[in-house]
Amino acid sequence: MRIRKLRMGWDVGGWHCDRNKTSRDALVLLEALDEVLQPLGKWRGSLRGPLTKLAGVPLICEMLALCGLRDVSSFDLTIAIDTPLGWP
């Protein structure tokens, strides 16, 4: 069984509060094949729903599905997060 080496970039949208309805996250999914990254999918929208309802593996699987990858049985995933940690 081949373990897929997946890499996900997550650009975290601004403040996900009830007043900010336009905040959107962005995901991009890549697969490392022989040291070359191949694009698998991307998504843009709000992760607020999945983040408040899911955790652990179900959350990861939902994020993969949003990028178009479903039914992956064995994978090694690295997630790089660009998150606002405070005001500039």
C-alpha positions in Angstrom: 0.0 0.0 0.0 1.4 3.4 -1.0 1.2 6.2 1.5 0.4 9.4 -0.3 2.5 12.4 0.8 0.2 15.3 0.9 0.9 19.0 1.6 -1.8 21.5 2.4 -1.5 25.3 2.6 -4.2 27.1 4.6 -4.6 30.8 4.4 -6.7 31.6 7.4 -9.4 34.2 6.7 -9.7 37.2 8.9 -11.9 37.3 12.0 -14.7 34.7 11.7 -17.3 36.6 13.7 -20.9 37.2 13.1 -20.2 40.8 11.9 -17.7 39.7 9.3 -19.7 37.7 6.7 -17.0 38.1 4.0 -14.1 36.4 5.7 -12.9 33.5 3.7 -10.2 30.8 4.1 -8.2 29.4 1.2 -6.8 25.8 0.9 -4.4 24.4 -1.6 -3.6 20.7 -1.7 -0.4 19.3 -3.2 1.1 15.8 -3.5 4.8 15.1 -3.3 5.7 12.7 -6.0 9.5 11.9 -6.4 10.4 15.3 -4.7 8.1 17.2 -7.1 4.9 18.9 -5.8 1.9 18.2 -8.0 -1.3 20.3 -7.5 -4.4 18.2 -6.5 -7.0 20.9 -5.7 -7.9 24.1 -4.1 -10.8 25.6 -2.3 -12.0 29.0 -1.0 -14.7 29.6 1.5 -15.4 29.7 5.2 -14.1 26.8 7.4 -16.1 28.2 10.3 -18.7 25.4 10.1 -16.3 22.4 9.9 -14.0 23.9 12.6 -16.9 24.2 15.1 -18.4 20.8 14.3 -15.4 18.5 13.6 -12.0 17.7 15.1 -9.1 15.4 14.5 -9.3 13.0 11.5 -12.9 13.9 10.5 -11.8 17.6 10.2 -8.7 16.6 8.1 -10.9 14.4 5.9 -13.4 17.3 5.4 -10.6 19.7 4.4 -9.2 17.1 1.9 -12.7 16.6 0.5 -13.1 20.4 0.1 -10.0 20.3 -2.1 -11.5 17.4 -4.1 -9.7 14.5 -2.5 -12.1 11.8 -1.3 -11.6 8.2 -0.2 -7.9 8.4 0.5 -7.1 5.5 2.8 -3.4 6.1 3.7 -1.7 9.5 3.7 1.0 11.5 5.3 -0.2 15.1 5.6 1.6 18.3 6.5 -0.5 21.4 6.9 1.2 24.9 6.7 -1.0 27.6 8.2 -0.7 31.3 7.6 -2.7 32.7 10.5 -3.2 36.2 11.7 -1.7 36.2 15.2 -2.4 39.8 15.9 -2.9 43.2 14.4 -0.1 44.3 12.0 
